[in-house]
Amino acid sequence: MEPILLSVPDACRVIGTSRSVLYELIAAGKITTRKLGRKTLIPREDLVTFATRLARGRVTFAARLAAAKRGLLPDDGGAS
């Protein structure tokens, strides 16, 4: 059975990104976290949802992240 909550390093491996990019996604509200004591955990379902939304987009993730940092993307309520 797959774990439903992943550690930060495991979540990075699942979506194939660096720790800093994962934390940027968390800060942007694209991925949520849970705390268990001092440990930060990420729901697997959030990663699946994020990857699905990313796959539907026509712009690369890096381009979207750069645009979001500059405030060039509208707030879509987490829909992208």
N, C-alpha and C positions, 0 to 999 in steps of 0.2 A: 504494500500500500504506500502510495506517495504521501509525504508529509503535506499538511495543509498550510503550515506556516514555515517559512524558510528564513534562515539567517541571512544577513547581508551578503556574505561571500557566496552562499549558495544561490541567492537571487541573482547576483551578478553573473554567475555561470549560466543560469537558466536563460536569461535574456541576452547573454553575450555582450555585456558592457562592463565598464569600469565602475569601481566603487563611487568615484566622484560623480559620474553621470547618473548613477542610481540615486544618489542623494539629491541631485538637481531635479530629477523626476519627482522625488518625494516632496521637495520644497515647492515644486510647481503644482502639486496636488494631483498628479497623474497616477501615482501609486501611493497607497496608504500603508501605514505601519501600525504595529501593535507592540506594546512593551510587556515583557515578562521579566520582572525585576529590572536589571540593568540592560538586558539583552533586547535588541531591536529585531523584530520579526516582520516579515512581509507575507501577506496572504498569497498563496499560489494563484488563486483566482484573479487577483489584481494583475499579476504578471501575464496571465493568459489573456485577460481583457485588453491590457495595454498592447500586447503583441498583435492581437486581432485588429485593433484599431489602427495600429501602425501599418499592418499589411494592406489595409484598405486604402491608405493614403497614397498619393502620387508623388509627394515630396519626401525626400529622405529624412530620416530622423535627425541627423546632424543639422540639416538646413532648418527643420522645424524648431529644434532646440535653440539654434542661433537666433532665429526670428523671434522666438518667445522671449529670449533674454533681452532683446531690444524693444520688446513691447509691440511688435509688429503683427502679432496674431491676436484675434479677438478672443475673449474668454468664452469658451464654448461649454462651460460647465463640466469639463472633463470628457466631452464627447469625442475628442480626437486623440 
